[in-house]
């Protein structure tokens, strides 16, 4: 999870109202907490959307998150097509 104190970003909780990170996604996946693939996909999308929301367009983190979100969407479409 993002630690706003350690990272010195006190406005993070005001901007990101639904925090999500890949470690939490992994924990939820391993714990069987996702009732279906759509719920898992939404949490993964949320990780990258949050990064894009907090960091302005043009910022390295924003651009990397944007590319990763695109990759995730491509992979999800391929999974759905294979079924």
PyMOL Python script that loads the backbone (N, CA, C, O; Angstrom):
from pymol import cmd

cmd.read_pdbstr("""\
ATOM      1  N   UNK A   1       0.813  -1.204   0.000  1.00  0.00           N
ATOM      2  CA  UNK A   1       0.000   0.000   0.000  1.00  0.00           C
ATOM      3  C   UNK A   1       0.857   1.269   0.000  1.00  0.00           C
ATOM      4  O   UNK A   1       1.998   1.266   0.461  1.00  0.00           O
ATOM      5  N   UNK A   2       0.295   2.324  -0.514  1.00  0.00           N
ATOM      6  CA  UNK A   2       0.974   3.622  -0.520  1.00  0.00           C
ATOM      7  C   UNK A   2       0.967   4.178   0.898  1.00  0.00           C
ATOM      8  O   UNK A   2      -0.079   4.230   1.545  1.00  0.00           O
ATOM      9  N   UNK A   3       2.127   4.591   1.375  1.00  0.00           N
ATOM     10  CA  UNK A   3       2.257   5.198   2.692  1.00  0.00           C
ATOM     11  C   UNK A   3       2.461   6.700   2.505  1.00  0.00           C
ATOM     12  O   UNK A   3       3.584   7.145   2.266  1.00  0.00           O
ATOM     13  N   UNK A   4       1.379   7.492   2.613  1.00  0.00           N
ATOM     14  CA  UNK A   4       1.485   8.931   2.373  1.00  0.00           C
ATOM     15  C   UNK A   4       2.457   9.647   3.306  1.00  0.00           C
ATOM     16  O   UNK A   4       3.055  10.651   2.919  1.00  0.00           O
ATOM     17  N   UNK A   5       2.622   9.146   4.524  1.00  0.00           N
ATOM     18  CA  UNK A   5       3.541   9.774   5.472  1.00  0.00           C
ATOM     19  C   UNK A   5       4.980   9.514   5.043  1.00  0.00           C
ATOM     20  O   UNK A   5       5.778  10.444   4.926  1.00  0.00           O
ATOM     21  N   UNK A   6       5.304   8.259   4.811  1.00  0.00           N
ATOM     22  CA  UNK A   6       6.669   7.905   4.430  1.00  0.00           C
ATOM     23  C   UNK A   6       7.057   8.551   3.099  1.00  0.00           C
ATOM     24  O   UNK A   6       8.207   8.947   2.908  1.00  0.00           O
ATOM     25  N   UNK A   7       6.105   8.653   2.194  1.00  0.00           N
ATOM     26  CA  UNK A   7       6.389   9.220   0.873  1.00  0.00           C
ATOM     27  C   UNK A   7       6.226  10.743   0.828  1.00  0.00           C
ATOM     28  O   UNK A   7       6.485  11.382  -0.191  1.00  0.00           O
ATOM     29  N   UNK A   8       5.791  11.303   1.954  1.00  0.00           N
ATOM     30  CA  UNK A   8       5.601  12.759   2.062  1.00  0.00           C
ATOM     31  C   UNK A   8       4.611  13.301   1.006  1.00  0.00           C
ATOM     32  O   UNK A   8       4.860  14.299   0.331  1.00  0.00           O
ATOM     33  N   UNK A   9       3.506  12.602   0.908  1.00  0.00           N
ATOM     34  CA  UNK A   9       2.442  13.028  -0.012  1.00  0.00           C
ATOM     35  C   UNK A   9       1.119  13.084   0.778  1.00  0.00           C
ATOM     36  O   UNK A   9       0.236  12.250   0.577  1.00  0.00           O
ATOM     37  N   UNK A  10       0.996  14.062   1.663  1.00  0.00           N
ATOM     38  CA  UNK A  10      -0.156  14.115   2.560  1.00  0.00           C
ATOM     39  C   UNK A  10      -1.502  14.268   1.856  1.00  0.00           C
ATOM     40  O   UNK A  10      -2.535  13.941   2.441  1.00  0.00           O
ATOM     41  N   UNK A  11      -1.515  14.751   0.632  1.00  0.00           N
ATOM     42  CA  UNK A  11      -2.773  14.924  -0.088  1.00  0.00           C
ATOM     43  C   UNK A  11      -3.243  13.641  -0.777  1.00  0.00           C
ATOM     44  O   UNK A  11      -4.328  13.620  -1.359  1.00  0.00           O
ATOM     45  N   UNK A  12      -2.455  12.587  -0.722  1.00  0.00           N
ATOM     46  CA  UNK A  12      -2.827  11.329  -1.394  1.00  0.00           C
ATOM     47  C   UNK A  12      -4.213  10.819  -0.966  1.00  0.00           C
ATOM     48  O   UNK A  12      -5.025  10.499  -1.834  1.00  0.00           O
ATOM     49  N   UNK A  13      -4.509  10.732   0.334  1.00  0.00           N
ATOM     50  CA  UNK A  13      -5.833  10.221   0.724  1.00  0.00           C
ATOM     51  C   UNK A  13      -7.003  11.102   0.262  1.00  0.00           C
ATOM     52  O   UNK A  13      -8.120  10.614   0.091  1.00  0.00           O
ATOM     53  N   UNK A  14      -6.747  12.375   0.067  1.00  0.00           N
ATOM     54  CA  UNK A  14      -7.807  13.270  -0.427  1.00  0.00           C
ATOM     55  C   UNK A  14      -8.058  13.025  -1.918  1.00  0.00           C
ATOM     56  O   UNK A  14      -9.197  13.104  -2.378  1.00  0.00           O
ATOM     57  N   UNK A  15      -7.012  12.732  -2.660  1.00  0.00           N
ATOM     58  CA  UNK A  15      -7.114  12.535  -4.108  1.00  0.00           C
ATOM     59  C   UNK A  15      -7.525  11.107  -4.456  1.00  0.00           C
ATOM     60  O   UNK A  15      -8.345  10.888  -5.348  1.00  0.00           O
ATOM     61  N   UNK A  16      -6.957  10.156  -3.756  1.00  0.00           N
ATOM     62  CA  UNK A  16      -7.238   8.737  -4.016  1.00  0.00           C
ATOM     63  C   UNK A  16      -8.156   8.215  -2.916  1.00  0.00           C
ATOM     64  O   UNK A  16      -7.711   7.914  -1.808  1.00  0.00           O
ATOM     65  N   UNK A  17      -9.429   8.113  -3.237  1.00  0.00           N
ATOM     66  CA  UNK A  17     -10.422   7.725  -2.237  1.00  0.00           C
ATOM     67  C   UNK A  17     -10.613   6.215  -2.156  1.00  0.00           C
ATOM     68  O   UNK A  17     -11.162   5.707  -1.178  1.00  0.00           O
ATOM     69  N   UNK A  18     -10.159   5.495  -3.185  1.00  0.00           N
ATOM     70  CA  UNK A  18     -10.238   4.029  -3.182  1.00  0.00           C
ATOM     71  C   UNK A  18      -8.842   3.469  -3.467  1.00  0.00           C
ATOM     72  O   UNK A  18      -8.571   3.045  -4.591  1.00  0.00           O
ATOM     73  N   UNK A  19      -7.963   3.462  -2.481  1.00  0.00           N
ATOM     74  CA  UNK A  19      -6.605   2.972  -2.730  1.00  0.00           C
ATOM     75  C   UNK A  19      -6.588   1.483  -3.062  1.00  0.00           C
ATOM     76  O   UNK A  19      -7.393   0.705  -2.549  1.00  0.00           O
ATOM     77  N   UNK A  20      -5.660   1.107  -3.925  1.00  0.00           N
ATOM     78  CA  UNK A  20      -5.460  -0.298  -4.269  1.00  0.00           C
ATOM     79  C   UNK A  20      -4.024  -0.434  -4.733  1.00  0.00           C
ATOM     80  O   UNK A  20      -3.475   0.474  -5.357  1.00  0.00           O
ATOM     81  N   UNK A  21      -3.421  -1.564  -4.428  1.00  0.00           N
ATOM     82  CA  UNK A  21      -2.051  -1.831  -4.847  1.00  0.00           C
ATOM     83  C   UNK A  21      -1.947  -3.301  -5.237  1.00  0.00           C
ATOM     84  O   UNK A  21      -2.811  -4.107  -4.892  1.00  0.00           O
ATOM     85  N   UNK A  22      -0.890  -3.638  -5.952  1.00  0.00           N
ATOM     86  CA  UNK A  22      -0.752  -4.998  -6.466  1.00  0.00           C
ATOM     87  C   UNK A  22      -0.528  -6.023  -5.362  1.00  0.00           C
ATOM     88  O   UNK A  22      -0.920  -7.179  -5.519  1.00  0.00           O
ATOM     89  N   UNK A  23       0.087  -5.635  -4.256  1.00  0.00           N
ATOM     90  CA  UNK A  23       0.254  -6.580  -3.146  1.00  0.00           C
ATOM     91  C   UNK A  23      -1.111  -6.957  -2.559  1.00  0.00           C
ATOM     92  O   UNK A  23      -1.345  -8.116  -2.219  1.00  0.00           O
ATOM     93  N   UNK A  24      -1.995  -5.988  -2.445  1.00  0.00           N
ATOM     94  CA  UNK A  24      -3.342  -6.269  -1.948  1.00  0.00           C
ATOM     95  C   UNK A  24      -4.107  -7.137  -2.939  1.00  0.00           C
ATOM     96  O   UNK A  24      -4.834  -8.046  -2.538  1.00  0.00           O
ATOM     97  N   UNK A  25      -3.947  -6.861  -4.227  1.00  0.00           N
ATOM     98  CA  UNK A  25      -4.587  -7.693  -5.257  1.00  0.00           C
ATOM     99  C   UNK A  25      -4.105  -9.138  -5.113  1.00  0.00           C
ATOM    100  O   UNK A  25      -4.911 -10.069  -5.144  1.00  0.00           O
ATOM    101  N   UNK A  26      -2.800  -9.324  -4.955  1.00  0.00           N
ATOM    102  CA  UNK A  26      -2.239 -10.673  -4.810  1.00  0.00           C
ATOM    103  C   UNK A  26      -2.812 -11.367  -3.572  1.00  0.00           C
ATOM    104  O   UNK A  26      -3.195 -12.535  -3.633  1.00  0.00           O
ATOM    105  N   UNK A  27      -2.868 -10.651  -2.459  1.00  0.00           N
ATOM    106  CA  UNK A  27      -3.404 -11.230  -1.222  1.00  0.00           C
ATOM    107  C   UNK A  27      -4.863 -11.645  -1.401  1.00  0.00           C
ATOM    108  O   UNK A  27      -5.268 -12.731  -0.988  1.00  0.00           O
ATOM    109  N   UNK A  28      -5.643 -10.766  -2.023  1.00  0.00           N
ATOM    110  CA  UNK A  28      -7.060 -11.080  -2.250  1.00  0.00           C
ATOM    111  C   UNK A  28      -7.214 -12.258  -3.210  1.00  0.00           C
ATOM    112  O   UNK A  28      -8.100 -13.094  -3.030  1.00  0.00           O
ATOM    113  N   UNK A  29      -6.369 -12.326  -4.215  1.00  0.00           N
ATOM    114  CA  UNK A  29      -6.434 -13.424  -5.187  1.00  0.00           C
ATOM    115  C   UNK A  29      -6.085 -14.746  -4.510  1.00  0.00           C
ATOM    116  O   UNK A  29      -6.793 -15.740  -4.676  1.00  0.00           O
ATOM    117  N   UNK A  30      -5.017 -14.755  -3.764  1.00  0.00           N
ATOM    118  CA  UNK A  30      -4.591 -15.975  -3.058  1.00  0.00           C
ATOM    119  C   UNK A  30      -5.608 -16.395  -2.006  1.00  0.00           C
ATOM    120  O   UNK A  30      -5.758 -17.584  -1.724  1.00  0.00           O
ATOM    121  N   UNK A  31      -6.302 -15.429  -1.429  1.00  0.00           N
ATOM    122  CA  UNK A  31      -7.295 -15.726  -0.405  1.00  0.00           C
ATOM    123  C   UNK A  31      -8.668 -16.064  -0.951  1.00  0.00           C
ATOM    124  O   UNK A  31      -9.604 -16.301  -0.188  1.00  0.00           O
ATOM    125  N   UNK A  32      -8.791 -16.087  -2.272  1.00  0.00           N
ATOM    126  CA  UNK A  32     -10.074 -16.430  -2.886  1.00  0.00           C
ATOM    127  C   UNK A  32     -11.150 -15.388  -2.673  1.00  0.00           C
ATOM    128  O   UNK A  32     -12.337 -15.710  -2.631  1.00  0.00           O
ATOM    129  N   UNK A  33     -10.735 -14.126  -2.538  1.00  0.00           N
ATOM    130  CA  UNK A  33     -11.692 -13.066  -2.239  1.00  0.00           C
ATOM    131  C   UNK A  33     -12.399 -12.499  -3.470  1.00  0.00           C
ATOM    132  O   UNK A  33     -13.352 -11.732  -3.336  1.00  0.00           O
ATOM    133  N   UNK A  34     -11.946 -12.866  -4.650  1.00  0.00           N
ATOM    134  CA  UNK A  34     -12.602 -12.357  -5.857  1.00  0.00           C
ATOM    135  C   UNK A  34     -13.674 -13.352  -6.302  1.00  0.00           C
ATOM    136  O   UNK A  34     -13.370 -14.509  -6.590  1.00  0.00           O
ATOM    137  N   UNK A  35     -14.926 -12.900  -6.356  1.00  0.00           N
ATOM    138  CA  UNK A  35     -16.006 -13.813  -6.746  1.00  0.00           C
ATOM    139  C   UNK A  35     -15.989 -14.173  -8.233  1.00  0.00           C
ATOM    140  O   UNK A  35     -16.552 -15.189  -8.640  1.00  0.00           O
ATOM    141  N   UNK A  36     -15.343 -13.337  -9.032  1.00  0.00           N
ATOM    142  CA  UNK A  36     -15.249 -13.586 -10.470  1.00  0.00           C
ATOM    143  C   UNK A  36     -14.105 -12.758 -11.039  1.00  0.00           C
ATOM    144  O   UNK A  36     -13.587 -11.857 -10.380  1.00  0.00           O
ATOM    145  N   UNK A  37     -13.721 -13.070 -12.255  1.00  0.00           N
ATOM    146  CA  UNK A  37     -12.579 -12.412 -12.872  1.00  0.00           C
ATOM    147  C   UNK A  37     -12.794 -10.907 -13.035  1.00  0.00           C
ATOM    148  O   UNK A  37     -11.837 -10.135 -12.989  1.00  0.00           O
ATOM    149  N   UNK A  38     -14.021 -10.497 -13.222  1.00  0.00           N
ATOM    150  CA  UNK A  38     -14.315  -9.077 -13.390  1.00  0.00           C
ATOM    151  C   UNK A  38     -13.931  -8.259 -12.165  1.00  0.00           C
ATOM    152  O   UNK A  38     -13.437  -7.139 -12.295  1.00  0.00           O
ATOM    153  N   UNK A  39     -14.156  -8.809 -10.982  1.00  0.00           N
ATOM    154  CA  UNK A  39     -13.799  -8.107  -9.743  1.00  0.00           C
ATOM    155  C   UNK A  39     -12.279  -7.981  -9.629  1.00  0.00           C
ATOM    156  O   UNK A  39     -11.763  -6.940  -9.220  1.00  0.00           O
ATOM    157  N   UNK A  40     -11.578  -9.037  -9.989  1.00  0.00           N
ATOM    158  CA  UNK A  40     -10.117  -9.005 -10.004  1.00  0.00           C
ATOM    159  C   UNK A  40      -9.621  -7.950 -10.994  1.00  0.00           C
ATOM    160  O   UNK A  40      -8.750  -7.143 -10.669  1.00  0.00           O
ATOM    161  N   UNK A  41     -10.182  -7.967 -12.198  1.00  0.00           N
ATOM    162  CA  UNK A  41      -9.769  -7.026 -13.245  1.00  0.00           C
ATOM    163  C   UNK A  41     -10.000  -5.581 -12.800  1.00  0.00           C
ATOM    164  O   UNK A  41      -9.170  -4.714 -13.074  1.00  0.00           O
ATOM    165  N   UNK A  42     -11.101  -5.314 -12.128  1.00  0.00           N
ATOM    166  CA  UNK A  42     -11.379  -3.951 -11.674  1.00  0.00           C
ATOM    167  C   UNK A  42     -10.359  -3.475 -10.649  1.00  0.00           C
ATOM    168  O   UNK A  42      -9.955  -2.312 -10.673  1.00  0.00           O
ATOM    169  N   UNK A  43      -9.939  -4.358  -9.754  1.00  0.00           N
ATOM    170  CA  UNK A  43      -8.920  -3.959  -8.782  1.00  0.00           C
ATOM    171  C   UNK A  43      -7.583  -3.684  -9.472  1.00  0.00           C
ATOM    172  O   UNK A  43      -6.888  -2.731  -9.123  1.00  0.00           O
ATOM    173  N   UNK A  44      -7.227  -4.513 -10.446  1.00  0.00           N
ATOM    174  CA  UNK A  44      -5.977  -4.284 -11.174  1.00  0.00           C
ATOM    175  C   UNK A  44      -6.052  -2.952 -11.924  1.00  0.00           C
ATOM    176  O   UNK A  44      -5.101  -2.171 -11.903  1.00  0.00           O
ATOM    177  N   UNK A  45      -7.160  -2.699 -12.575  1.00  0.00           N
ATOM    178  CA  UNK A  45      -7.336  -1.412 -13.271  1.00  0.00           C
ATOM    179  C   UNK A  45      -7.226  -0.247 -12.295  1.00  0.00           C
ATOM    180  O   UNK A  45      -6.624   0.781 -12.608  1.00  0.00           O
ATOM    181  N   UNK A  46      -7.808  -0.413 -11.114  1.00  0.00           N
ATOM    182  CA  UNK A  46      -7.801   0.646 -10.111  1.00  0.00           C
ATOM    183  C   UNK A  46      -6.380   1.019  -9.697  1.00  0.00           C
ATOM    184  O   UNK A  46      -6.091   2.193  -9.467  1.00  0.00           O
ATOM    185  N   UNK A  47      -5.501   0.040  -9.601  1.00  0.00           N
ATOM    186  CA  UNK A  47      -4.104   0.318  -9.249  1.00  0.00           C
ATOM    187  C   UNK A  47      -3.521   1.342 -10.221  1.00  0.00           C
ATOM    188  O   UNK A  47      -2.938   2.342  -9.805  1.00  0.00           O
ATOM    189  N   UNK A  48      -3.685   1.085 -11.517  1.00  0.00           N
ATOM    190  CA  UNK A  48      -3.080   1.950 -12.520  1.00  0.00           C
ATOM    191  C   UNK A  48      -3.854   3.258 -12.702  1.00  0.00           C
ATOM    192  O   UNK A  48      -3.256   4.298 -12.976  1.00  0.00           O
ATOM    193  N   UNK A  49      -5.156   3.212 -12.555  1.00  0.00           N
ATOM    194  CA  UNK A  49      -5.936   4.457 -12.635  1.00  0.00           C
ATOM    195  C   UNK A  49      -5.592   5.398 -11.485  1.00  0.00           C
ATOM    196  O   UNK A  49      -5.513   6.612 -11.672  1.00  0.00           O
ATOM    197  N   UNK A  50      -5.390   4.842 -10.310  1.00  0.00           N
ATOM    198  CA  UNK A  50      -4.990   5.672  -9.169  1.00  0.00           C
ATOM    199  C   UNK A  50      -3.643   6.331  -9.431  1.00  0.00           C
ATOM    200  O   UNK A  50      -3.465   7.515  -9.145  1.00  0.00           O
ATOM    201  N   UNK A  51      -2.703   5.578  -9.968  1.00  0.00           N
ATOM    202  CA  UNK A  51      -1.380   6.142 -10.274  1.00  0.00           C
ATOM    203  C   UNK A  51      -1.507   7.277 -11.287  1.00  0.00           C
ATOM    204  O   UNK A  51      -0.810   8.287 -11.190  1.00  0.00           O
ATOM    205  N   UNK A  52      -2.391   7.103 -12.247  1.00  0.00           N
ATOM    206  CA  UNK A  52      -2.595   8.137 -13.261  1.00  0.00           C
ATOM    207  C   UNK A  52      -3.325   9.344 -12.676  1.00  0.00           C
ATOM    208  O   UNK A  52      -3.043  10.481 -13.053  1.00  0.00           O
ATOM    209  N   UNK A  53      -4.247   9.107 -11.770  1.00  0.00           N
ATOM    210  CA  UNK A  53      -4.984  10.216 -11.164  1.00  0.00           C
ATOM    211  C   UNK A  53      -4.070  11.060 -10.283  1.00  0.00           C
ATOM    212  O   UNK A  53      -4.128  12.289 -10.319  1.00  0.00           O
ATOM    213  N   UNK A  54      -3.230  10.404  -9.496  1.00  0.00           N
ATOM    214  CA  UNK A  54      -2.387  11.141  -8.556  1.00  0.00           C
ATOM    215  C   UNK A  54      -1.238  11.877  -9.255  1.00  0.00           C
ATOM    216  O   UNK A  54      -0.876  12.986  -8.859  1.00  0.00           O
ATOM    217  N   UNK A  55      -0.678  11.272 -10.272  1.00  0.00           N
ATOM    218  CA  UNK A  55       0.462  11.862 -10.985  1.00  0.00           C
ATOM    219  C   UNK A  55      -0.021  12.490 -12.286  1.00  0.00           C
ATOM    220  O   UNK A  55      -0.719  11.830 -13.056  1.00  0.00           O
ATOM    221  N   UNK A  56       0.327  13.738 -12.552  1.00  0.00           N
ATOM    222  CA  UNK A  56      -0.188  14.430 -13.737  1.00  0.00           C
ATOM    223  C   UNK A  56       0.317  13.819 -15.044  1.00  0.00           C
ATOM    224  O   UNK A  56       1.380  13.201 -15.087  1.00  0.00           O
ATOM    225  N   UNK A  57      -0.460  14.003 -16.095  1.00  0.00           N
ATOM    226  CA  UNK A  57      -0.058  13.559 -17.427  1.00  0.00           C
ATOM    227  C   UNK A  57       1.318  14.123 -17.735  1.00  0.00           C
ATOM    228  O   UNK A  57       1.607  15.283 -17.441  1.00  0.00           O
ATOM    229  N   UNK A  58       2.154  13.297 -18.324  1.00  0.00           N
ATOM    230  CA  UNK A  58       3.512  13.714 -18.625  1.00  0.00           C
ATOM    231  C   UNK A  58       4.511  13.271 -17.568  1.00  0.00           C
ATOM    232  O   UNK A  58       5.701  13.144 -17.853  1.00  0.00           O
ATOM    233  N   UNK A  59       4.032  13.031 -16.340  1.00  0.00           N
ATOM    234  CA  UNK A  59       4.899  12.528 -15.279  1.00  0.00           C
ATOM    235  C   UNK A  59       5.233  11.065 -15.592  1.00  0.00           C
ATOM    236  O   UNK A  59       4.401  10.320 -16.109  1.00  0.00           O
ATOM    237  N   UNK A  60       6.459  10.676 -15.271  1.00  0.00           N
ATOM    238  CA  UNK A  60       6.925   9.316 -15.555  1.00  0.00           C
ATOM    239  C   UNK A  60       5.966   8.259 -15.016  1.00  0.00           C
ATOM    240  O   UNK A  60       5.609   7.326 -15.736  1.00  0.00           O
ATOM    241  N   UNK A  61       5.549   8.392 -13.769  1.00  0.00           N
ATOM    242  CA  UNK A  61       4.666   7.395 -13.155  1.00  0.00           C
ATOM    243  C   UNK A  61       3.330   7.329 -13.895  1.00  0.00           C
ATOM    244  O   UNK A  61       2.807   6.240 -14.131  1.00  0.00           O
ATOM    245  N   UNK A  62       2.787   8.464 -14.255  1.00  0.00           N
ATOM    246  CA  UNK A  62       1.520   8.510 -14.987  1.00  0.00           C
ATOM    247  C   UNK A  62       1.653   7.757 -16.312  1.00  0.00           C
ATOM    248  O   UNK A  62       0.803   6.940 -16.665  1.00  0.00           O
ATOM    249  N   UNK A  63       2.727   8.048 -17.031  1.00  0.00           N
ATOM    250  CA  UNK A  63       2.909   7.452 -18.356  1.00  0.00           C
ATOM    251  C   UNK A  63       3.160   5.948 -18.281  1.00  0.00           C
ATOM    252  O   UNK A  63       2.660   5.196 -19.118  1.00  0.00           O
ATOM    253  N   UNK A  64       3.923   5.506 -17.295  1.00  0.00           N
ATOM    254  CA  UNK A  64       4.153   4.069 -17.128  1.00  0.00           C
ATOM    255  C   UNK A  64       2.846   3.373 -16.757  1.00  0.00           C
ATOM    256  O   UNK A  64       2.532   2.311 -17.296  1.00  0.00           O
ATOM    257  N   UNK A  65       2.087   3.964 -15.841  1.00  0.00           N
ATOM    258  CA  UNK A  65       0.802   3.388 -15.441  1.00  0.00           C
ATOM    259  C   UNK A  65      -0.158   3.319 -16.629  1.00  0.00           C
ATOM    260  O   UNK A  65      -0.895   2.345 -16.782  1.00  0.00           O
ATOM    261  N   UNK A  66      -0.144   4.337 -17.453  1.00  0.00           N
ATOM    262  CA  UNK A  66      -0.995   4.357 -18.647  1.00  0.00           C
ATOM    263  C   UNK A  66      -0.643   3.204 -19.582  1.00  0.00           C
ATOM    264  O   UNK A  66      -1.527   2.525 -20.104  1.00  0.00           O
ATOM    265  N   UNK A  67       0.650   2.990 -19.790  1.00  0.00           N
ATOM    266  CA  UNK A  67       1.090   1.887 -20.643  1.00  0.00           C
ATOM    267  C   UNK A  67       0.749   0.534 -20.054  1.00  0.00           C
ATOM    268  O   UNK A  67       0.328  -0.371 -20.775  1.00  0.00           O
ATOM    269  N   UNK A  68       0.926   0.387 -18.746  1.00  0.00           N
ATOM    270  CA  UNK A  68       0.601  -0.875 -18.093  1.00  0.00           C
ATOM    271  C   UNK A  68      -0.899  -1.146 -18.123  1.00  0.00           C
ATOM    272  O   UNK A  68      -1.317  -2.289 -18.303  1.00  0.00           O
ATOM    273  N   UNK A  69      -1.704  -0.113 -17.949  1.00  0.00           N
ATOM    274  CA  UNK A  69      -3.156  -0.283 -18.034  1.00  0.00           C
ATOM    275  C   UNK A  69      -3.551  -0.754 -19.428  1.00  0.00           C
ATOM    276  O   UNK A  69      -4.417  -1.615 -19.579  1.00  0.00           O
ATOM    277  N   UNK A  70      -2.923  -0.195 -20.422  1.00  0.00           N
ATOM    278  CA  UNK A  70      -3.185  -0.621 -21.803  1.00  0.00           C
ATOM    279  C   UNK A  70      -2.808  -2.092 -21.982  1.00  0.00           C
ATOM    280  O   UNK A  70      -3.548  -2.851 -22.607  1.00  0.00           O
ATOM    281  N   UNK A  71      -1.664  -2.490 -21.438  1.00  0.00           N
ATOM    282  CA  UNK A  71      -1.236  -3.888 -21.514  1.00  0.00           C
ATOM    283  C   UNK A  71      -2.222  -4.806 -20.809  1.00  0.00           C
ATOM    284  O   UNK A  71      -2.553  -5.878 -21.317  1.00  0.00           O
ATOM    285  N   UNK A  72      -2.690  -4.389 -19.646  1.00  0.00           N
ATOM    286  CA  UNK A  72      -3.664  -5.180 -18.892  1.00  0.00           C
ATOM    287  C   UNK A  72      -4.938  -5.361 -19.710  1.00  0.00           C
ATOM    288  O   UNK A  72      -5.469  -6.467 -19.804  1.00  0.00           O
ATOM    289  N   UNK A  73      -5.425  -4.274 -20.301  1.00  0.00           N
ATOM    290  CA  UNK A  73      -6.653  -4.367 -21.100  1.00  0.00           C
ATOM    291  C   UNK A  73      -6.470  -5.323 -22.277  1.00  0.00           C
ATOM    292  O   UNK A  73      -7.375  -6.094 -22.597  1.00  0.00           O
ATOM    293  N   UNK A  74      -5.313  -5.275 -22.915  1.00  0.00           N
ATOM    294  CA  UNK A  74      -5.027  -6.176 -24.032  1.00  0.00           C
ATOM    295  C   UNK A  74      -5.043  -7.629 -23.560  1.00  0.00           C
ATOM    296  O   UNK A  74      -5.643  -8.491 -24.201  1.00  0.00           O
ATOM    297  N   UNK A  75      -4.382  -7.892 -22.439  1.00  0.00           N
ATOM    298  CA  UNK A  75      -4.339  -9.252 -21.902  1.00  0.00           C
ATOM    299  C   UNK A  75      -5.728  -9.742 -21.499  1.00  0.00           C
ATOM    300  O   UNK A  75      -6.068 -10.902 -21.730  1.00  0.00           O
ATOM    301  N   UNK A  76      -6.519  -8.876 -20.907  1.00  0.00           N
ATOM    302  CA  UNK A  76      -7.873  -9.269 -20.506  1.00  0.00           C
ATOM    303  C   UNK A  76      -8.730  -9.595 -21.728  1.00  0.00           C
ATOM    304  O   UNK A  76      -9.495 -10.560 -21.715  1.00  0.00           O
ATOM    305  N   UNK A  77      -8.601  -8.794 -22.775  1.00  0.00           N
ATOM    306  CA  UNK A  77      -9.360  -9.071 -23.999  1.00  0.00           C
ATOM    307  C   UNK A  77      -8.960 -10.408 -24.592  1.00  0.00           C
ATOM    308  O   UNK A  77      -9.810 -11.149 -25.086  1.00  0.00           O
ATOM    309  N   UNK A  78      -7.664 -10.724 -24.548  1.00  0.00           N
ATOM    310  CA  UNK A  78      -7.194 -12.006 -25.073  1.00  0.00           C
ATOM    311  C   UNK A  78      -7.757 -13.166 -24.253  1.00  0.00           C
ATOM    312  O   UNK A  78      -8.126 -14.197 -24.815  1.00  0.00           O
ATOM    313  N   UNK A  79      -7.826 -13.009 -22.928  1.00  0.00           N
ATOM    314  CA  UNK A  79      -8.380 -14.056 -22.077  1.00  0.00           C
ATOM    315  C   UNK A  79      -9.855 -14.296 -22.392  1.00  0.00           C
ATOM    316  O   UNK A  79     -10.302 -15.441 -22.463  1.00  0.00           O
ATOM    317  N   UNK A  80     -10.593 -13.230 -22.576  1.00  0.00           N
ATOM    318  CA  UNK A  80     -12.019 -13.355 -22.881  1.00  0.00           C
ATOM    319  C   UNK A  80     -12.220 -14.004 -24.247  1.00  0.00           C
ATOM    320  O   UNK A  80     -13.122 -14.823 -24.425  1.00  0.00           O
ATOM    321  N   UNK A  81     -11.379 -13.638 -25.207  1.00  0.00           N
ATOM    322  CA  UNK A  81     -11.472 -14.199 -26.556  1.00  0.00           C
ATOM    323  C   UNK A  81     -11.162 -15.689 -26.553  1.00  0.00           C
ATOM    324  O   UNK A  81     -11.773 -16.454 -27.300  1.00  0.00           O
ATOM    325  N   UNK A  82     -10.207 -16.108 -25.710  1.00  0.00           N
ATOM    326  CA  UNK A  82      -9.824 -17.531 -25.644  1.00  0.00           C
ATOM    327  C   UNK A  82     -10.925 -18.391 -25.080  1.00  0.00           C
ATOM    328  O   UNK A  82     -10.990 -19.585 -25.372  1.00  0.00           O
ATOM    329  N   UNK A  83     -11.786 -17.811 -24.282  1.00  0.00           N
ATOM    330  CA  UNK A  83     -12.863 -18.608 -23.649  1.00  0.00           C
ATOM    331  C   UNK A  83     -13.883 -18.881 -24.664  1.00  0.00           C
ATOM    332  O   UNK A  83     -14.885 -19.534 -24.372  1.00  0.00           O
TER     333      UNK A  83
END
""", "prot")
cmd.dss("prot")
cmd.show_as("cartoon", "prot")
cmd.util.cbc("prot")
cmd.orient("prot")
